Amino acid sequence: MGRPQRREQDDNGGFPGGLPFVFLAILFGLGVAMLFAASLKSFGRDTMPHVLLEQLGSTLIGASVIGFTYEWLLHKKREELFRAFAADQLRATTDALDAFVATTPSEIFSLLEDIATRVEGRIPTLYTPAREEGSEYTFAGSVDYFTDLIAARRREVVGVLRTWIKETSNPKLKFLASDFIGLFKLDELRDELLAQLSWTNWENTDWETKAWRLNYCWAASRADPDGMYRSLAQVMRNTPHTDIQRWILFIPRQMKDPEFVTVVREFLERDDLTREEIAWTIPVLAELWEVDQRGIRNVLRRYRLRFTNEFLIMELKRVWRQYNLSPDDALRMIGARPQQSVQTDPAHSVDQ
């Protein structure tokens, strides 16, 4: 509260302070004291002490008055220069903001389109880390800017993205557009994503097509107003393709949504999982620990018999240490003692 009050006094012409003014005030006081001493009858009017005190006192008073006047004028000049500089800065900032506002989403996304389609062999994304080193490049550093842009111009952004997700669009634009749709939950475009989803002839599909289809699947699920990740969980429950499973289980490394625990739970409901496939879920649970500890505990307790295999216990301990979590705590959640393990068949052991 002190700073605004002080500023208000200065703006209203309050008297400036500081060491120079303290020093001048002392000189003025000494001058007055000397004139007072010279007026005393202790000194003869024409004696040397009287003349010296009178002249020195007058000099000090005069010097302090001149000093006060100079500092006052200098202070006022500084204030004028500061206000002029602040006004110039404000105008420059306002002009920059006006230029920003004047830049339409179509112009901004036109620049993104040019960048995205020129880079060969790599897919543009809004997330880090990349799924495969060298296969993606990211605009993650601009997410705050995109957040403000969409908050102010959502309808225009949706209009641009609608042209990017058409069936005939460049696969890289389709992938980047679905990143925007999923990240900012642009549910206006969800049905258009779902209309293009297909898993037929998956093994013979090229990697760019697989990438945008999987991203469409994720984006449509995250933008689902009736339940985030509900449809993605069903894909994990039913798909026979391990590359789809691995792709989906990578998502929490890029975005830690507590709702993703549902996807892991549905995956663990399957009765055809190998111990290696069950192990894929352990880093996912560790990633999500900081956002949904209760949900992770419930998953490990509910499916504890899935993890009571020597290989999975060792993997659980290793990953928990890697994420600076307590391995003993994880073992207690699956009902194993810290230095013990229980060997069972994980493929068909689900504690309901």
N, C-alpha and C positions, 0 to 999 in steps of 0.2 A: 504494500500500500504506500510505502514511503516514496518510492520512485515516481509514481504518477503525480503525487502531491508536489514534489519538488519541481517536476517538469511544469506543472501548472503555474507555480510561482514564477519560474523563469519566463514562461510565455507571457505572463501578465506584467513583465517589467520589474520583477523582484530584484533587490539589490544583490549584485554578484558577490561571492565570497572567495575564500582561498587565502593562501599565505601572503601574497602581495598586499592584500587589504588589511590583514592583521598587522603587518610591519608598518604600513602607512598610518594606521590608527595609533600605534605606539609612538611614532614620530610626532604625530599631532598632539598626543597627550604630553610628551616631553616638552614640546614647544610651549603649550599652555602653562605647564608647571614652571618653566623658566621665566615666563612673563609674570607669573604670579609672584615668584621669588624676587624678581627685580623690583616689584612694586612695594615690597616690604620696606619699612623704615630702617631696617638693619644696614642698608646700603645708602650711601649718599647718592643724590641724583646724578652727579657728574663723576662719580668714582668709576674706576676701571671695572670692578665686578658688576656694577649696575648696567654699564653700557654693554659689557660682554653678554650678560644674561638676556638683556633686552634684544640685542641684535641676533643672538643665536636662537632665542625662542621664536622671534619673528621669522627667521630663515626656515626653521623646522616646520612651522605652521604653513608657511608659503609652499615649501617643498611638498608637504603632505597633501595640501589642497590640489596642487598641480598633479601630483601622483594619482590622487583619487579621480580627478577629471580624466586623465589619460587612460587609466584602467577602465573607467566606466565607458568611455568612448570605444576603447578596444573591445570590451566585452560586448557592447551593442553591435559592433561591426562583425565580431565572430558569430553572434546570433543570427545576423542578417545573412552572412555567407552560408552558415549551416542550414538555415531555412531554404535558401535558394538552392543549395545542393540537394537537400531532401526533396524539394519540389521537382527538380530535374530527374532525380532517381525515380520518383513516383510516376512521372510522366513516361519515363523509359519503360518501367515495369508495366504500366497500363498499356502502352503501345505493344509490348511483347505479348501480353495477355490477349489483346485485341487480335493480334496476328494469329495467335493460337486458336482462338475461337473462330476466326475467319476460315481457318483450315478445315475443310469439311472431312468427315470420315471417309468419303469416297477418295479424296486425294491422299489421305494417310494410308488407306488400305491399297491404293494403287501402287504406292511405293513398296509396301510389304509384298504385294503380288510380284512386283518386278524382282525383288531380292529373292523371294522363295522359288521362283521358276528359273532363275539363272544359275543357282548352285547345283552342280551336277552330282548325282549319286548320294545326296544327303537330304533328309526330311526336316523341314522347319517345325519347331515346337515352342510352346510357352513354358516348358518345364525343364528342370534339371533334377538328377543327372540324366545323361543320354542312356538309352537302352543298350546300345552297342557303341563302343568308342568309334567315332568317325562316321556313324550312320545318321546322326542327327545334329542339328545346330539350333541354338535356343535364343529366343527373344525374352527370356525370363527377366532380364534387367529392366524391361519396359512395362512390366505388368502393372505397376502403380499408375503409369500414364494411361494404359488401356482401361484401367478401372475407372479413372476419372472421365475418360472419353465416353465410355459406355453409360456411365451414370447420367451424363448430360445429353448424349445423343443416341440413346439405345435404338430407337426406331430406324435411324439412318444406318447404324452399324448392322442391324439385323438385315436390312435391305441389301447391303453389300455382301454379307456372308451368304445370303440366299443364292446369290449368283455363283459363289465359290463351291457350293455343295451340290450343284447340279450333276446329273449322271455323266455329262460330257466334260466336266471340268478337269483341270490338271490334278493328278493324284496328290501332289504336294500341297496344293491349295485346299483340297478336300480335307487333308489331315490337319492343316493349320486352322482351317475354319472350324472343324469339330473340336479342336483345343479350346477355341474361344467359346463355343456353345456349351461345352462341358464345364469349363472353369467359371464362367459367369452365369451358368444355368439359364441360357436363352431358350426357354421351353417353347417359344413360338416356332422354332425350327425343328423340334424333336421329331414330329411325324415325318418330315422330309428325310431325316436320317434313317429312320426305321424302314422307310419304303425301299431303301437301297441295300439293306442288309441281306446277305445271303451266305450260307456256309456250304453250298453245293460245290462239288469238285474242288474242295479246299486244298487237297494235296498238290494239285496242278496249278494253283493260283500263284501269280508272281508276287514278290515280296512287297512291292509298292501298293498293290491292290489289297493284300492282306493287312497292311499297315493302316490304310484309311478305313477299311471295314471294321477292324477292331477298334479303332478310335471312334468311329460312328457308334459302335455298340456301347462303349464306355460313356461317351458324351450324352447319348440319349438316356442312358440309365441315371447318370448324375443329375441331369436336368429334369428328371421325372418328378412332377409335382405331387404324385401320389405315393412316393417312397423312393428316396435316393438308393441306388444300387440294387433295387429289387429285381429288375430284369437281368442285371449282370450276374446276380447270385444264381439265377436259374440257368444261365449259360454255363457257369462253373459246375452246377449240379449235373448237367446233361451232356456237355460236349465230350466227344471221344478224342479230341485232338490235343495232344500235350503241348504243342506250341501255343495254342490259345490259352491253355491253363497257365503256362509260364508267363505269357504276356500280361494276363490279367493280374497275376500275383506280383508283378513288378510295380503296379500302380502306387502302393503306399510309399515306395521310395521317393516318388515325385509329389504325392499329395496325401497327407495323413488325415483322412476322414474317418472319424470313429464309426460311421455307418458301414465302413468296409468290413468290419468284423462279421457282418451278416454273410458276406461273400465267402469268407473262410469257413464259417460254420456250415454253409451249404455244401462246400467242397468236401469237408470231413464227413458229411452224411453218406457219401458214396461208399459202396461196398466193393469197389474194384481197384482201390488204391494200393500201390506198392509202398514199401517203407520209404523209398526215395521220394515218391510223390508226396507222402505225408511230411517228409522233411522240408519240402518247399515252403510249407506254411510257417515253419518256425521263425525265419527272419521276418516274415510278414507280421507275426504276432509281436515280435520284438520292436519292430518299427512303430506299431500302433500302441505300444504300451503307454507312452506318455500322454496319449489322448483318450484312452479308454481302458484303464487298468481293470476296472470291474468286469468289462466285457471280455477281456483276455483271460482273466481268472475263471470266468464262467465257461469259456471254451475249453481251457485245459482240464478243468474238472469234469465237464460233461463228456469229453472224449479222451479221458485219461488212459484208458486201456489201449488206445491207438498209439500212445507214446511210450508205453512200458516195454520197450524193446531195447536191447543193449545199444544198438546203433543209434536209435532215436534219442535215448537218454544222453548219450555222449554228444550228439548234435545239439540237443537242447542246452546242455551245459556250456558247450563251446560258443553258441550264438549268444546266450545270455551274458557270458563274460565279455564277448565282443561289443555288446551294447551297454556295458557297465551296469548290468543288472545282476541280481543275486541268483546264482544257479541253484542254491539250496532252496530258495523260495519257489523257483520253478518246479523243482522235484517234489516239494510238498504239495503243490497244486495237482500233480498227477498221481499223488499217493505213494511216491517212492522216497525212501530214506536217502539222506544226502550221500552216503557212501555205499548205497545198495542199488541194484537194478533187478527188475523182474522181466524175464523173457516170455513173451507171448507172441502170438501171430497178430500183427497189427492190421492185417487186411480185412478181418471180419470181426473185430472186437470193438464194438461201440457201446459205451455205457449210456443207456437211455434213461 
